Amino acid sequence: MAPFDLVIFGGTGDLAMRKLLPALLHRFVDGQIGPGTRIYGVARDSRSDEAWRERVREAVADIAAADPRVAEAVDAFLALLHYRQLDLASEESWPAFAAEIGNSPDRVRVFYLAVGPSLFANVADRLDAVGLAGAGTRVVVEKPIGKDSASAQVINEALGRVFDESQVFRIDHYLGKETVQNLTALRFGNALFEPLWKAEHIDHVQITVAETVGVEGRAAYYDRSGALRDMVQNHLLQLLCLVAMEPPASLAADAIRDEKLKVLRALRPIGNGNAAQLTVRGQYRAGAVEGRAVPGYLDELGEPSNTETFVSIKAEVQNWRWAGVPFYLRTGKRLAERMSEIVVTFRRVPHSIFGDPADGSASPLAPNKLVIRLQPDEGVKLWLMNKVPGPGGMRMREVAMDLSFAETFGGRQPDAYERLLMDVVRGNPMLFMRRDEVDAAWHWIDPIRVAWEASHDAPKPYTAGGWGPSAAVALIERDGRTWHEDAQ
Ligand code: NAP
């Protein structure tokens, strides 16, 4: 890749240290980032280039220790890094910064806003004022893009006043995950699934994003957000879109984003009239996760709160392909395991020739399931009914055809940020959210939040280390279905 400039505003923060810089190091090791590229970290603290490099060295120590190729490359990578002190909220220091960054006007310039959204508008205006917002410039923004439709609009307008939509890259890192991209490959690279991909053959879809972590030191921040805004509005809805969208005409960014947008606009509205039946929100209490005792959410926060740390929703895409097929979504903190997966459950066979489960002469035939595991153990499993080997009757059992990414493709699974950062430099927006997608997602989310607030019900408590409140189990079980559990 031709040398480029990448500026991380918030270059000393958690996102920069834990995700962005390790991702850039990996791309450097693989030869995608060449000499001459400049990577700047910007924050308010005063520190030298050398001091920042040493912090980054510490942040990548584990990955360097695990791979000799990375260890060998660290010094050369650190030589690309520079630190500049700048208060993004002020007007001072920008001219000197602009003079330095602006000295290579023909390069691609990426400004990564790894800072809170309250700074986005000011940064856009300053970049414009100092002449750094030209055609070669790209800006990357992270969630949260607002906390509702109105605040998202304010942010998007501020960015839109300075930048063309093609210059704005809204990251949802789930879209950079290999398994998420593989969903598109599975659906549209094989003739097998697409004819079956509709209400006639699919009984329901489950999307789970489960975390074991709690809110720890970020309780005050999280309390203003909650699981609906923090996870459903972006990650879960993006996954739902990729499962439910019509085949795009090509892999062109707008072809895919147009189809995703249609899904968001076809979601059955949930609000005052039906939120109580179609949604469950929960909040964790003290419990044990992975054998370790953990405090409850309110203990961590230190005050009363109705913010949800768990949400489950029965969604529906109201179009010809999906009418009547429930999409059960669930996400939460302090659940039993860290796991994200999409489960597509097909309809049962119309008639069993293997005996009648009702009279005990056979076990029931389980429906086929396609399970796309996003983390951990990325891979795809197709659950099929098989005959249990051996003499005697036809005993049937559900068995998974297992395509483990690690076993099949070997090697390291690149982190989503590696792909996404390089896509920004290349100017490929396919895996980023367009403004109208963000708007449509908030448009669906806002009335759910309003309905919850109007109801004055508290979130349902659940014990840390479980699978959320029992009402989330009831949400799916009253339809005669269950949450998928890997039966191995
Ligand atoms: P963080 O750890 O609090 O870091 C914030 C960074 O911004 C620090 O480097 C801070 O340094 C700098 N900063 C703050 N105010 C500044 C100002 N006025 N001028 C210049 N620099 C300033 O936050 P984070 O976790 O990295 O998250 C950053 C943003 O990404 C947030 O909006 C967050 O919601 C979002 N995000 C984070 C993650 C994640 O994994 N961490 C994931 C998704 C989205 P100084 O205080 O020294 O200036």
Residues whose N, C-alpha, C, O or C-beta is under 5 A from the ligand:
A	BS01	NAP	G10 G11 T12 G13 D14 L15 A16 V42 A43 R44 D45 L86 D87 L88 A89 L113 A114 V115 G116 P117 E142 K143 P144
